[in-house]
Amino acid sequence: MKREDDQQLWDLLGRAQRVRVSPFFARNVVRKIRERPERFHRLRIWLTPGRLAPVAGLAIAIIAAGLALHQPTSQNAAERAPDVIANIDPQDYDVVADLDELLTVEENNLWNDDDTQTL
């Protein structure tokens, strides 16, 4: 910008009070920059072995407890009733008993169709 472009601005700038810079200005700026904490300073503090080991142990304990509580209880095959019997209403037990008896009689029948074909 040339002085002729805006004479009023240059006049105003000429009347402004001059700022005196300290002779140690550059040193003070560099010191402030070095004092600023680093970007990952907090993360680096948490990743020290003294803090990381207990936190990792606690996380593993919480995961193990969660898995232990959510495991379904397993039953032996002998303790578990078959699905067919589990779906039968209590009123139908007599009918099932009669069907079991009928099947037993049918197996012991002497006049089975297979025997008559061989005669």
C-alpha positions as CSV (number, residue, x, y, z in Angstrom):
1,M,0.0,0.0,0.0
2,K,1.4,3.4,-1.0
3,R,1.2,6.4,1.2
4,E,-0.8,8.3,-1.4
5,D,-3.5,5.6,-1.5
6,D,-4.8,6.4,2.0
7,Q,-3.3,9.5,3.6
8,Q,-5.7,9.5,6.6
9,L,-4.6,6.0,7.6
10,W,-1.0,6.9,7.4
11,D,-1.5,10.0,9.5
12,L,-3.4,7.9,12.1
13,L,-0.6,5.3,12.2
14,G,2.0,8.1,12.6
15,R,0.2,9.4,15.7
16,A,-0.1,6.0,17.3
17,Q,2.1,5.2,20.3
18,R,5.0,3.0,19.5
19,V,5.3,-0.3,21.3
20,R,8.6,-1.1,22.9
21,V,9.5,-4.7,22.6
22,S,11.6,-6.2,25.4
23,P,15.1,-7.3,24.4
24,F,14.2,-10.8,25.8
25,F,11.0,-11.1,23.7
26,A,12.3,-14.0,21.6
27,R,13.6,-15.9,24.6
28,N,10.3,-15.5,26.4
29,V,8.3,-16.8,23.4
30,V,10.5,-19.9,23.1
31,R,10.1,-20.5,26.9
32,K,6.3,-20.3,26.7
33,I,6.3,-22.8,23.8
34,R,8.5,-25.3,25.7
35,E,6.2,-24.9,28.8
36,R,3.1,-26.0,26.9
37,P,2.2,-29.6,27.6
38,E,2.7,-31.9,24.7
39,R,-0.2,-33.1,22.7
40,F,-0.3,-36.6,24.0
41,H,1.1,-35.9,27.5
42,R,-2.0,-37.1,29.3
43,L,-2.2,-40.3,27.2
44,R,1.5,-41.0,27.9
45,I,0.9,-40.6,31.6
46,W,-1.9,-43.3,31.5
47,L,0.2,-45.7,29.4
48,T,2.9,-46.0,32.0
49,P,3.3,-49.6,33.3
50,G,2.5,-48.5,36.9
51,R,-1.0,-47.4,35.8
52,L,-1.7,-49.6,32.8
53,A,-1.3,-53.0,34.6
54,P,-4.0,-52.4,37.3
55,V,-6.4,-50.9,34.7
56,A,-5.8,-53.9,32.4
57,G,-6.3,-56.3,35.3
58,L,-9.6,-54.6,36.3
59,A,-10.8,-54.7,32.7
60,I,-10.0,-58.5,32.5
61,A,-11.8,-59.1,35.8
62,I,-14.9,-57.3,34.6
63,I,-15.0,-59.2,31.3
64,A,-14.5,-62.5,33.1
65,A,-17.3,-61.7,35.6
66,G,-19.6,-60.8,32.7
67,L,-18.9,-64.0,30.9
68,A,-19.4,-66.1,34.1
69,L,-22.7,-64.5,34.8
70,H,-24.0,-64.9,31.3
71,Q,-23.1,-68.5,30.8
72,P,-26.2,-70.7,30.6
73,T,-26.2,-73.5,33.2
74,S,-25.6,-76.8,31.5
75,Q,-27.7,-79.8,32.5
76,N,-26.9,-83.5,32.1
77,A,-28.8,-85.3,29.3
78,A,-30.4,-87.6,32.0
79,E,-31.8,-84.6,33.9
80,R,-33.2,-83.0,30.8
81,A,-36.6,-84.2,29.6
82,P,-37.0,-84.9,25.9
83,D,-38.8,-82.1,24.0
84,V,-41.8,-84.2,23.2
85,I,-42.6,-85.0,26.8
86,A,-41.9,-81.3,27.8
87,N,-44.7,-80.2,25.4
88,I,-47.3,-82.6,26.7
89,D,-50.0,-81.1,29.0
90,P,-50.5,-82.8,32.3
91,Q,-54.0,-83.8,31.3
92,D,-52.6,-85.9,28.4
93,Y,-50.4,-88.2,30.6
94,D,-53.1,-90.9,30.6
95,V,-53.3,-90.8,26.8
96,V,-49.5,-91.1,26.5
97,A,-49.4,-94.0,28.9
98,D,-52.1,-95.8,26.9
99,L,-50.2,-95.2,23.7
100,D,-47.0,-96.6,25.3
101,E,-49.0,-99.7,26.4
102,L,-50.5,-100.1,22.9
103,L,-47.0,-99.9,21.3
104,T,-45.7,-102.5,23.7
105,V,-48.6,-104.8,22.9
106,E,-48.1,-104.3,19.2
107,E,-44.4,-105.2,19.4
108,N,-45.3,-108.5,21.3
109,N,-48.1,-109.4,18.9
110,L,-47.6,-112.9,17.6
111,W,-49.7,-112.3,14.5
112,N,-47.5,-109.6,13.1
113,D,-47.8,-108.9,9.4
114,D,-44.2,-109.7,8.8
115,D,-44.6,-113.2,10.3
116,T,-47.6,-114.0,8.1
117,Q,-45.8,-113.2,4.9
118,T,-43.2,-115.9,5.5
119,L,-45.8,-118.7,5.9
